[in-house]
Amino acid sequence: MPKLAKTKVNKFRKRLLQVLEELGGKLEHMEESILKGDGEISPDEVDEFGSDAYSTEFQIGLLENEEEIRRETLEALQRCDAGTYGVCERCEKLIPERRLEVLPWARYCVACQKAVEEGEE
């Protein structure tokens, strides 16, 4: 199985840690906003969206997306420690660095990601 060079893994590890740090404050703020029920949507935007309920659902969806990114980031850090970071979990080829620069938590190359999304396991 191919491996990403240690220097590159360390570069991406730093980026992953940066993502976690950014998400930490963002998630806390989003949770507080949802719990308070005040949201960050102005009254004009509520009219545009139709209701406060929609606004809350929308915010919960955003929170769930951010939490998923946090989980994926933590798992990517585990792959760094295990020596498997940057290797596609499906075809075991190196994930292109350009993909990792955009999605440092990526676990699949583009072709395998597409196959997974289409249900081809």
C-alpha positions in Angstrom: 0.0 0.0 0.0 1.4 3.4 -0.9 2.0 6.0 1.8 1.9 9.8 1.8 5.3 11.3 2.8 5.6 12.1 6.5 6.3 15.8 5.8 3.0 16.0 3.8 1.1 14.1 6.5 2.4 16.6 9.0 1.3 19.5 6.8 -2.2 18.1 6.5 -2.2 17.3 10.3 -1.7 21.0 11.0 -4.5 21.8 8.6 -6.8 19.3 10.3 -6.0 20.7 13.7 -6.8 24.2 12.4 -10.2 22.9 11.1 -11.0 21.5 14.5 -10.1 24.8 16.2 -12.3 26.7 13.9 -15.1 24.3 14.3 -14.9 24.4 18.1 -16.0 28.0 18.4 -18.4 27.8 15.5 -20.3 24.7 16.9 -20.6 26.3 20.4 -22.0 29.5 18.9 -24.4 27.6 16.7 -25.6 25.4 19.6 -26.2 28.5 21.8 -28.0 30.2 19.1 -30.4 27.3 18.5 -31.0 26.7 22.2 -31.7 30.4 22.8 -34.1 30.3 19.9 -32.9 33.7 18.7 -30.9 32.4 15.7 -29.0 34.7 13.5 -31.8 35.3 11.0 -33.4 38.7 11.0 -37.2 39.2 11.1 -37.1 40.1 7.4 -35.4 36.8 6.7 -37.9 34.9 8.8 -40.7 36.3 6.5 -38.6 35.2 3.5 -38.2 31.7 4.9 -41.7 31.4 6.1 -41.4 30.7 9.8 -39.2 30.4 12.9 -39.6 26.7 12.7 -37.9 26.6 9.3 -35.2 28.8 10.6 -34.5 26.4 13.6 -34.6 23.4 11.3 -32.2 25.1 8.9 -29.8 25.9 11.8 -30.0 22.3 13.1 -29.1 21.0 9.7 -26.1 23.4 9.5 -25.1 22.2 13.0 -25.3 18.6 12.0 -23.2 19.2 8.9 -20.5 21.0 11.0 -20.6 18.1 13.5 -20.1 15.6 10.7 -17.0 17.6 9.5 -15.7 17.5 13.0 -16.1 13.8 13.3 -14.5 13.2 9.9 -11.6 15.5 10.9 -11.0 13.6 14.1 -11.0 10.3 12.1 -8.5 11.8 9.6 -6.2 12.6 12.5 -6.5 9.0 13.6 -5.5 8.0 10.1 -2.5 10.3 10.4 -1.4 8.4 13.6 -2.1 5.0 12.0 0.0 5.8 8.9 -3.0 5.5 6.5 -3.8 9.2 6.0 -4.0 10.1 2.3 -4.8 6.6 1.2 -8.2 5.8 -0.3 -10.0 3.4 2.0 -11.7 1.7 -1.0 -9.0 1.3 -3.7 -6.0 1.8 -1.4 -4.4 4.3 -3.9 -3.1 7.7 -2.8 -5.7 10.4 -2.7 -4.5 13.3 -4.9 -3.0 16.1 -2.8 -5.3 18.7 -4.5 -8.3 16.8 -3.1 -6.7 16.7 0.4 -6.1 20.4 0.2 -9.8 21.0 -0.4 -11.1 18.3 1.9 -8.3 17.4 4.3 -10.6 14.8 6.0 -11.3 13.0 2.7 -11.2 9.2 3.0 -11.7 8.3 -0.6 -10.3 9.4 -4.0 -12.8 11.1 -6.3 -13.7 8.0 -8.3 -14.3 5.9 -5.1 -16.2 8.8 -3.4 -18.5 8.9 -6.4 -19.0 5.1 -6.3 -19.8 5.2 -2.6 -22.3 8.0 -3.1 -24.0 6.0 -5.8 -24.2 3.0 -3.5 -21.5 0.9 -5.2 -19.8 -0.7 -2.2 
